[in-house]
Amino acid sequence: MPATTSAYQAVNLAQKFSLFSEHWSQKIIAQMNDYQFKLARLQGEFIWHTHADTDETFIVVDGELRIEFRDGAVTLQAGEMYVVPKGKEHKPVAEREVKLLLVEPSGTPNTGDQGGARTTPGDVWI
Amino acid sequence: MPATTSAYQAVNLAQKFSLFSEHWSQKIIAQMNDYQFKLARLQGEFIWHTHADTDETFIVVDGELRIEFRDGAVTLQAGEMYVVPKGKEHKPVAEREVKLLLVEPSGTPNTGDQGGARTTPGDVWI
């Protein structure tokens, strides 16, 4: 292998998921301008919350995620994505563990406008 | 199934890839704020180009993609991603067909600052 290639490293999602096991904790794996790509493992129900200032992208890597809205829901399987519009109240629910790739502006709190006990640090890189 | 869920539809990457077969043509599948998620099938060599104003995210869904730089390269397998920094000259190369998910600001031309014959419309939704 040419030595010149060593400075550039792919980000491998499976390898990054192997670095943590806790649920509902977001880990940053890449940044594009002022947006971040974050991994999370979800299991159980989250809280209803809203991001007033930004859309939020959910991409399911493994498992099945239901995103509930006040008037319906969308279910995502592995290889499926959904963009929750800004200002749209939502609640993620995972009956079994889901591996998720999130894309959103840096500094977006996981609990949106709700805050509270389920809020986790949003600045942890792995 | 509750009728109330029908308004919300997941975006399925495999289904979207089934809608086109041409190479080097970007198809928009989702928008988050002023950023877009685009699918592309790549095969062969692209041209050297630079995006002066934005980073560009490559996520390989299937196959193997090499992104060449003037002083090295990075190779991405399925499940791997890389963010090419703004201003960084690069050339994507796919020995065999690659299925790619791109994330970048809406209106980002595929040929960056180079323009020319390989430029394709950047506003096609599927």
Interface residues (C-beta under 8 A of the other chain):
Chain A: P2 T4 T5 S6 A7 Y8 Q9 A10 V11 N12 L13 A14 I29 A30 Q31 M32 N33 Y35 F37 T54 D55 E56 T57 V61 I67 F69 D71 G72 A73 V74 T75 L76 Q77 G79 E80 M81 Y82 V83 K86 V103 E104 P105
Chain B: P2 T4 T5 S6 A7 Y8 Q9 A10 V11 N12 L13 A14 I29 A30 Q31 M32 N33 Y35 F37 T54 D55 E56 T57 V61 I67 F69 D71 G72 A73 V74 T75 L76 Q77 G79 E80 M81 Y82 V83 K86 V103 E104 P105
